[in-house]
Amino acid sequence: MYYCIACNQVHPSLSTKNEVIFKTGFHYMNSTMYSAGICKTGASTDQNELQKSATA
């Protein structure tokens, strides 16, 4: 399990190209420590928001 810093959710580690789990960095949620990472869905959402704000 890892905590996605892009979409702020906990995801299972699937070891696919659609996720990046950092070797350092973590996040506590409900007194449980999770490795930090980024899922492809959350990263693409952040990228879309950046593009929208750049064109506004």
SULMO-V84424 format. One record per pair of residues at least 6 apart in sequence whose C-alpha atoms are under 6 Angstrom apart, sorted by the first residue. I is the first residue (numbers start at 1). J is the second residue. Records with the same first field share a line. If there is no record, write none. Layout:
I: J  J
//
This chain:
1: 11  12  13
2: 10  11  34  35  36
3: 9  10  34  36  37
4: 37  38
5: 38
6: 38  42  43
7: 42
18: 39  40
19: 38  39  40
20: 37  38
21: 37
22: 36  37
25: 36
26: 34  35  36
27: 33  34
//
